[in-house]
Amino acid sequence: MLAQVAPIQSEQLFLAADVGGTHVRIGLIRAERGAALQVRAYAKFRCADYAGLADIIEEFRAGLDGSARAGVVVIASAGYPLLDGTVIAANLPWPLSPARIREQLQLQAVHLVNDFEAVAHAVAHLDASEVQRVCGPERVAAGPLLVLGPGTGLGAAVWIPAGPRAVVLATEAGQAALAVSTELEMDLLRQMLTQRSHVPVEHALSGPGLLNLYLALCALRGATPAHAHPSAITAAALAGDDPLARESLEAFCGLLGSAVGDMALLYGVRGVYLAGGILPQMREFLMQSSFVARFLDKGPMREALEGVAVKLVEHGQLGVIGAASWYLGSEFLEL
């Protein structure tokens, strides 16, 4: 995918990194006046294999041609930035400080953007071939778009058209309290509340959240857990030979549909993009689950939600391209 961006005055060469709790995806970006930005080099790293983001950036830069060792890095990451430049990021395995990275690597500049804010900047440029319809109209109506995705946590942002340049609202929707509807969900929530006083949305709707749901269900059923990782639960559910895994994944999809419906109404969006994370692994299961029914089950607002297009995004480089698109349209770029 080549993302269209606002015209620039000269060629720009910089790095864009999408930092998640499990993986860091990083690309060398080339942008030129009148052309689409290009990902000239790209790699994915496991966070657990490195002591910090600076080590990952340095390894990536070391593999580039000397003339391509860009001095500007744009980081898209989950978390809440503090006034001192550090980031509160519950799902990262190490601290994140753009100022320290810039100093350590002697970079010209390091910029930080919320990961789903970055994705929202990219999603408006997606081709039809890069998304799959989940429900609603084939064509997304003009208006705000919600972009969210469960991965190591749950991220969400709202893309708002506002003249020549859109406004993106970064959110911490994953930290809002989990709302439940069915008797089973109430039991699962009560079980999770025995271990913590606040159960946020991402405690159920993320990779670790799927494991939390599974462990809570096993406790309710008096069963010994057979799986210790979300991927194993998903695989067992898709194979159809583990009823508890399948019930956990169905509960996950139902809760996700309900939460997405709530957010669509809360932000008044015309389209929803379910981006990246763990969803592509369970695409067919999601399509056949209670997701759509729960998304629409909002009483008299059902008719309004029937007009909201819900799409599943497949593109693996979306966060990198989004970070680059944000930077090219930001106040940091000299035009």
C-alpha positions in Angstrom: 0.0 0.0 0.0 1.3 3.5 -0.8 -0.3 6.2 1.3 -1.1 9.5 -0.3 0.1 12.5 1.7 0.1 16.2 1.4 2.7 17.6 -1.0 6.1 18.3 0.4 8.8 20.6 -0.8 11.7 18.1 -1.0 12.6 14.5 -0.5 12.3 13.3 3.1 14.0 10.2 4.5 13.2 9.1 8.0 12.3 6.0 10.1 8.8 5.2 11.4 8.3 2.6 14.1 5.1 0.9 15.3 5.8 -0.2 18.9 3.5 -2.8 20.4 3.7 -4.9 23.5 4.9 -7.9 21.6 6.5 -6.7 18.4 8.1 -3.5 17.0 7.7 -2.9 13.3 10.0 -0.4 11.7 10.4 1.0 8.2 12.7 3.4 6.3 10.3 5.9 4.7 10.9 8.0 1.6 8.6 10.8 0.8 8.9 13.1 -2.2 6.9 16.1 -3.5 3.9 15.0 -5.5 4.4 11.3 -4.8 3.1 8.7 -2.4 5.3 7.8 0.6 7.2 4.5 0.1 8.5 2.0 2.7 12.0 1.4 1.4 13.0 -1.1 4.0 11.0 -2.9 6.7 11.5 -5.4 9.6 9.7 -6.8 12.6 11.4 -7.4 16.0 10.3 -9.2 19.1 10.3 -6.8 22.1 11.3 -9.4 24.6 14.6 -10.0 22.7 15.9 -6.5 23.3 16.7 -4.3 26.3 14.9 -1.3 24.9 13.6 0.4 21.7 16.9 2.2 21.1 18.6 -1.2 20.6 16.0 -2.2 18.0 16.3 1.1 16.1 20.1 0.8 16.1 20.1 -2.7 14.8 17.7 -1.7 12.0 19.8 1.3 11.1 22.9 -0.8 11.0 21.4 -2.9 8.2 20.7 0.1 6.0 22.9 1.6 3.4 25.1 4.4 4.9 23.3 7.0 2.8 20.0 5.9 4.2 20.8 6.2 8.0 18.0 8.7 8.6 18.3 11.1 11.6 14.6 11.4 12.3 12.6 8.7 14.0 8.8 8.7 14.4 7.5 6.3 17.1 3.9 5.2 17.2 3.2 3.6 20.6 0.4 2.8 23.0 0.5 4.7 26.2 0.0 8.1 27.8 2.8 10.7 27.4 3.8 12.7 30.5 5.1 16.3 30.5 8.7 15.1 30.9 8.5 13.1 27.7 8.3 9.7 29.2 5.4 7.4 28.4 3.1 5.4 30.7 2.8 2.2 28.7 1.4 -0.7 30.7 1.9 -3.3 27.9 5.6 -2.5 27.0 8.3 -4.6 28.5 10.7 -1.7 29.0 10.5 2.1 29.6 10.0 4.4 26.6 11.6 7.9 26.5 12.0 9.6 23.1 14.4 12.1 24.7 16.7 9.3 25.9 16.5 7.5 22.6 17.5 10.7 20.7 20.4 11.2 23.0 21.6 7.6 23.0 21.5 7.3 19.3 22.6 10.9 18.5 19.5 11.4 16.3 18.3 14.7 14.9 14.8 14.3 16.4 12.5 11.6 17.8 8.8 12.2 17.7 6.0 10.3 19.4 2.4 9.6 18.4 -0.3 7.4 19.9 -0.3 4.0 18.0 -3.9 4.1 17.0 -3.8 7.8 16.3 -1.1 6.8 13.7 -3.2 3.9 12.4 -6.2 6.4 12.0 -4.0 8.6 9.8 -3.3 5.7 7.5 -6.7 4.0 7.4 -8.3 6.7 5.4 -6.0 5.9 2.5 -6.7 2.1 2.4 -7.6 0.4 -0.8 -10.8 -1.7 -1.0 -8.6 -4.8 -1.5 -7.0 -4.3 1.9 -10.2 -4.5 4.0 -12.9 -7.1 4.5 -16.5 -6.2 5.1 -17.9 -7.5 8.4 -21.3 -5.8 8.4 -23.0 -2.6 7.2 -22.8 -0.9 3.9 -20.0 -1.7 1.4 -19.2 1.9 1.0 -18.2 4.0 4.1 -20.3 7.2 4.3 -18.5 10.5 4.8 -18.0 11.3 8.4 -15.9 10.3 11.4 -14.2 6.9 11.5 -13.4 4.7 14.5 -10.2 2.6 14.3 -9.5 0.1 17.0 -7.8 -3.2 17.5 -7.1 -5.8 20.2 -3.5 -6.9 20.4 -1.3 -6.8 23.5 -3.8 -4.2 24.7 -6.7 -2.5 23.1 -6.1 0.7 21.2 -8.7 3.1 19.6 -8.7 6.4 17.8 -11.3 8.5 15.9 -10.5 10.1 12.5 -12.5 13.2 12.0 -12.7 15.0 8.6 -12.0 18.7 9.0 -11.3 20.4 5.7 -8.1 19.7 3.9 -6.5 18.0 7.0 -8.3 15.5 9.2 -8.2 15.7 13.0 -7.5 12.5 14.9 -8.7 12.0 18.4 -6.4 9.6 20.4 -8.3 7.7 23.1 -7.6 5.4 26.0 -10.8 3.4 25.4 -9.1 0.2 26.4 -8.9 1.5 30.0 -12.7 2.2 30.3 -14.6 -0.2 32.5 -15.8 -3.4 30.8 -19.6 -3.5 30.3 -21.4 -6.8 30.1 -24.8 -7.9 29.0 -25.4 -11.7 29.3 -25.6 -13.9 32.4 -22.3 -15.6 31.4 -20.5 -12.3 31.0 -21.8 -11.2 34.4 -20.4 -14.3 35.9 -17.1 -13.8 34.1 -16.9 -10.2 35.3 -17.6 -11.2 38.9 -14.8 -13.9 38.6 -12.3 -11.3 37.3 -13.4 -8.8 40.1 -12.1 -11.3 42.7 -8.6 -10.5 41.5 -8.9 -6.7 40.8 -11.1 -3.8 41.7 -11.3 -2.4 38.1 -11.7 -4.5 35.0 -10.9 -2.4 32.0 -12.1 -3.3 28.5 -8.7 -4.5 27.4 -8.6 -7.0 30.3 -11.0 -9.0 28.2 -10.6 -7.6 24.7 -6.9 -8.2 23.9 -4.6 -11.2 23.5 -4.0 -11.4 27.2 -7.7 -10.6 27.6 -8.7 -13.8 25.8 -6.5 -15.7 28.2 -8.2 -13.9 31.1 -11.7 -14.9 29.8 -10.5 -18.5 29.4 -9.1 -18.7 32.9 -12.2 -17.1 34.4 -14.4 -19.6 32.4 -12.3 -22.5 33.6 -12.8 -21.3 37.2 -16.5 -21.0 36.8 -16.7 -24.5 35.3 -14.4 -26.1 37.8 -12.0 -27.1 35.0 -8.2 -27.2 35.0 -6.9 -24.8 32.3 -5.3 -26.7 29.3 -3.8 -23.6 27.7 -1.5 -20.9 28.9 -1.3 -18.6 25.8 -3.9 -16.8 23.8 -2.7 -18.3 20.5 -3.2 -21.8 21.9 -6.8 -20.9 23.0 -7.6 -19.5 19.5 -6.1 -22.6 17.8 -8.0 -25.0 20.0 -11.2 -23.0 19.5 -10.8 -23.0 15.7 -10.0 -26.7 15.7 -13.3 -27.3 17.4 -12.0 -30.0 19.8 -12.0 -27.8 23.0 -15.4 -26.6 24.2 -14.0 -24.3 26.8 -11.7 -22.6 24.3 -14.5 -22.2 21.8 -16.8 -20.8 24.5 -14.1 -18.3 25.5 -13.5 -17.2 22.0 -17.2 -16.8 21.4 -17.5 -14.7 24.6 -14.6 -12.6 23.3 -16.3 -11.9 20.0 -19.6 -11.1 21.7 -18.0 -8.6 24.1 -16.1 -7.1 21.3 -19.2 -6.5 19.2 -20.9 -4.9 22.1 -17.9 -2.7 22.9 -17.5 -1.6 19.3 -21.2 -0.8 19.1 -20.9 1.4 22.2 -17.9 3.2 20.8 -19.6 3.8 17.4 -22.5 5.5 19.2 -20.3 7.3 21.6 -18.2 8.9 18.9 -20.9 9.2 16.2 -18.9 7.4 13.6 -19.9 6.4 10.0 -17.4 3.6 9.7 -15.4 1.2 11.9 -12.0 -0.3 11.1 -10.9 -3.3 13.1 -7.2 -3.1 12.7 -4.4 -5.5 13.1 -3.8 -7.2 16.4 -5.1 -10.7 16.9 -8.3 -10.5 14.8 -6.9 -11.7 11.4 -6.1 -15.1 13.1 -9.8 -15.6 13.9 -11.3 -13.8 10.9 -13.8 -16.6 9.9 -14.7 -17.3 13.5 -15.4 -13.6 14.0 -17.6 -13.5 11.0 -19.8 -16.4 12.2 -19.8 -15.4 15.8 -22.3 -13.1 17.7 -20.1 -10.1 17.0 -22.5 -8.5 14.5 -25.6 -9.3 16.5 -24.1 -7.7 19.6 -22.8 -4.7 17.6 -26.4 -4.0 16.5 -28.1 -4.8 19.8 -28.5 -1.3 21.0 -32.2 -0.9 21.3 -33.7 1.9 19.3 -30.2 2.8 17.9 -30.0 -0.4 15.9 -31.2 1.3 12.8 -28.4 3.9 13.1 -25.8 1.2 13.6 -27.1 -0.7 10.5 -25.8 2.3 8.5 -22.2 2.0 10.0 -19.8 0.1 7.8 -17.5 -2.2 9.8 -14.4 -3.4 8.1 -11.5 -5.7 9.1 -8.1 -4.4 8.1 -5.4 -6.8 6.9 -2.4 -4.6 6.2 0.6 -5.5 8.4 2.5 -2.2 7.9 -0.4 0.0 8.8 1.1 1.4 12.0 4.4 2.3 10.3 2.6 4.0 7.4 0.3 5.8 9.8 3.2 7.1 11.9 4.8 8.4 8.7 1.6 10.0 7.5 1.1 11.7 10.8 4.7 13.1 10.7 4.4 14.4 7.1 1.3 16.3 8.1 2.6 17.5 11.5 4.0 20.8 12.7 7.4 19.1 13.0 8.0 18.9 9.3 9.6 22.0 7.6 7.6 22.8 4.5 
